[in-house]
């Protein structure tokens, strides 16, 4: 099983439009960040976590020729705006693409992409099989068993995902006890860390590191990073031995 970071940036991406800070002006490719998303590949099954505004470019650079499903964490634009670009997969696979989301998010998708869900959609528009999921109730896609997990984005419940010993959490501010029990001691944890200063709905670097200590994963990777975090080379060297700063295109596993 291999996981690729398709994007590791926040809703603005990095560089940020109009910003001249050292991170946005950096020539290090590890400081160029698409909106946060990930690709999990296992034998003949490929799934993606979120499809934000950069979905097309992410698929062109790192995407597979076949996609079996998209698991949405929540309905914010930086996680769903690219769903229209699934059309090439529809055309190649000649079937709707499965999109998994919690009930509230599914309703938001129906509003935002109303033309997709009309009773008689126009020819050539995206074809989606929308499947509602709930925390703790695993679903199977190909040879992958995916368990949705509840986490809180500020006060809003959203989904993270667990597949075997791999856990993907983004836009996190708090992890409920049930989810803590489900993910403690996993092999690999991906968790968000926005910046150093406190934020009302995202973990800071310090908060994320505290969660990693409590959850005791063997290895952890930090994602959903803003330009306020600092340059990759400056931050990566300060982290504990089992914690890595993720960057776009990084693959883990095999």
C-alpha positions in Angstrom: 0.0 0.0 0.0 1.4 3.4 -1.0 0.2 6.8 0.0 1.1 10.0 -2.0 0.6 13.5 -0.7 -1.2 15.2 -3.7 -1.3 18.5 -1.8 -0.1 19.7 1.6 -1.2 23.3 1.6 -4.1 25.3 3.1 -7.1 26.7 1.3 -5.0 29.5 -0.3 -2.2 27.1 -1.4 1.4 28.2 -1.4 2.6 30.5 -2.9 -0.3 32.7 -1.8 -1.5 35.2 -4.4 0.1 38.6 -3.8 2.3 37.4 -1.0 6.1 38.1 -0.9 7.0 36.3 2.3 10.1 34.1 2.3 8.0 30.9 2.0 6.0 32.2 -0.9 9.2 33.4 -2.6 11.1 30.2 -1.9 12.7 28.3 -4.8 12.5 25.0 -2.9 9.9 22.8 -4.6 8.9 21.4 -1.1 7.6 24.9 -0.3 5.1 24.8 -3.3 1.9 23.4 -2.0 -1.4 22.5 -3.7 -4.5 22.3 -1.6 -4.5 19.3 0.7 -5.4 15.9 -0.7 -4.0 12.4 -0.8 -3.9 9.2 -3.0 -3.9 5.7 -1.6 -2.9 2.9 -3.9 -3.2 -0.8 -3.0 -2.8 -3.5 -5.7 -5.7 -2.8 -8.1 -7.5 -0.2 -6.0 -6.9 3.5 -6.0 -8.8 6.0 -3.8 -8.3 9.8 -3.2 -9.0 11.8 -0.1 -10.7 15.1 -1.2 -10.8 16.8 -4.6 -10.0 20.5 -4.2 -9.3 23.2 -6.7 -6.0 21.6 -7.7 -7.4 18.1 -8.4 -6.7 18.3 -12.2 -3.1 19.2 -11.8 -2.6 16.7 -9.0 -4.0 13.9 -11.2 -1.8 15.0 -14.1 1.3 14.8 -11.9 0.7 11.9 -9.7 -2.7 10.4 -10.4 -3.4 6.8 -11.6 -5.1 6.0 -14.9 -8.0 4.4 -12.9 -9.7 5.8 -9.8 -12.1 3.7 -7.7 -13.4 6.3 -5.3 -13.1 9.7 -3.6 -13.5 10.1 0.1 -14.5 13.6 1.2 -13.5 14.9 4.6 -15.8 17.9 4.6 -17.6 20.4 2.4 -15.2 23.4 2.4 -14.3 24.6 -1.1 -10.6 23.6 -0.9 -11.7 20.0 -0.5 -14.4 19.6 -3.1 -14.1 22.3 -5.8 -12.3 20.0 -8.2 -15.1 17.4 -8.5 -16.0 18.5 -11.9 -12.6 17.3 -13.2 -13.5 13.7 -12.5 -15.0 13.5 -16.0 -11.9 11.9 -17.7 -12.3 9.0 -15.2 -16.0 8.7 -16.2 -15.1 8.6 -19.8 -12.2 6.1 -19.4 -14.1 3.8 -17.0 -17.5 4.2 -18.6 -19.3 4.4 -15.2 -20.0 6.9 -12.4 -17.3 7.5 -9.9 -18.1 6.7 -6.3 -17.9 9.7 -4.0 -18.2 9.0 -0.2 -19.3 11.7 2.2 -21.2 12.1 5.4 -24.9 13.2 5.1 -24.4 16.9 5.7 -21.6 17.0 3.2 -23.5 14.9 0.6 -26.3 17.5 0.7 -23.8 20.3 0.3 -22.4 18.5 -2.8 -25.9 18.3 -4.3 -26.3 22.0 -3.8 -22.9 23.1 -5.2 -23.0 20.6 -8.1 -26.7 20.7 -8.7 -26.2 20.2 -12.4 -24.6 16.8 -11.7 -27.5 15.5 -9.7 -30.4 16.7 -11.9 -32.8 14.0 -13.1 -31.7 14.6 -16.6 -28.2 16.0 -16.5 -26.6 17.5 -19.6 -24.4 15.1 -21.7 -20.8 15.1 -20.6 -21.2 16.4 -17.1 -19.6 14.5 -14.3 -21.2 11.2 -13.3 -21.1 10.6 -9.5 -22.5 7.8 -7.4 -22.8 9.6 -4.1 -22.6 7.2 -1.1 -23.3 8.5 2.4 -21.1 7.1 5.2 -21.0 7.5 9.0 -18.1 7.4 11.5 -17.3 3.9 12.7 -19.0 2.1 9.8 -16.4 0.8 7.4 -16.9 0.6 3.7 -15.1 -1.6 1.2 -13.7 -0.3 -2.1 -11.9 -3.0 -4.1 -9.5 -4.6 -1.7 -9.5 -1.6 0.7 -11.6 -1.5 3.9 -12.0 2.2 4.8 -13.2 3.3 8.2 -14.5 6.8 8.6 -13.5 8.6 11.8 -15.1 11.6 13.4 -12.8 14.6 14.2 -13.7 18.2 14.9 -12.8 21.1 12.6 -13.4 23.8 15.1 -16.9 22.8 16.3 -17.9 21.1 13.1 -17.8 17.3 12.8 -15.8 16.1 9.8 -14.3 12.8 8.7 -10.9 11.3 8.8 -10.1 7.9 7.5 -8.4 4.7 8.7 -7.2 1.9 6.4 -5.4 -0.9 8.2 -2.5 0.8 10.0 -2.8 4.0 8.1 -4.8 7.1 9.3 -5.5 10.3 7.4 -6.7 13.4 9.4 -6.8 16.9 8.1 -8.4 20.2 9.2 -8.4 18.9 12.8 -8.8 20.9 15.9 -10.0 18.1 18.3 -10.1 14.3 18.3 -13.0 12.7 20.1 -12.3 9.9 22.5 -13.8 7.2 20.3 -11.5 8.2 17.5 -8.5 8.3 19.8 -9.2 4.7 20.8 -9.5 3.7 17.2 -6.2 5.2 16.1 -3.8 4.9 19.0 -0.6 3.1 18.2 -1.1 2.9 14.4 1.8 2.5 12.0 1.4 5.7 10.1 -0.5 8.9 11.0 -1.1 11.9 8.7 -2.3 14.9 10.7 -2.7 18.6 10.0 -0.7 21.4 11.5 -1.6 24.9 10.2 0.9 27.2 11.7 2.5 28.3 15.0 -0.1 30.8 16.2 -3.4 29.6 17.6 -6.3 29.1 15.3 -10.0 28.6 16.2 -10.5 25.5 13.9 -7.0 24.1 13.1 -4.2 22.5 15.2 -1.0 24.5 15.6 2.3 22.8 15.2 2.7 22.5 18.9 -0.8 21.1 19.3 -0.3 18.5 16.6 2.9 17.3 18.2 1.1 16.9 21.5 -1.5 14.7 19.7 1.2 12.7 18.1 2.8 12.0 21.5 -0.6 11.0 22.9 -1.5 8.8 20.0 1.9 7.1 19.8 2.0 6.3 16.0 5.2 4.7 14.8 5.6 7.5 12.3 3.6 10.7 11.6 3.5 13.2 8.8 2.3 16.8 9.1 0.1 18.3 6.3 -2.3 21.2 5.6 0.5 23.7 6.2 0.1 27.4 5.7 2.9 29.8 4.6 3.0 31.0 8.2 4.5 27.7 9.2 7.9 28.6 7.7 10.2 27.1 5.1 10.4 23.3 4.8 14.1 23.2 5.5 13.8 25.3 8.6 10.9 23.4 10.2 11.7 19.8 9.2 14.9 19.8 11.1 13.2 20.8 14.4 10.8 17.9 14.5 11.0 14.7 16.6 12.7 11.8 14.9 9.4 10.0 14.1 7.6 13.1 12.7 8.1 14.4 9.2 6.9 17.5 7.4 5.0 16.3 4.3 5.4 18.0 0.9 3.6 17.6 -2.4 4.5 14.4 -4.3 6.0 12.7 -1.3 5.1 9.0 -1.3 5.2 6.7 1.8 4.8 2.9 1.9 5.3 0.7 -1.2 
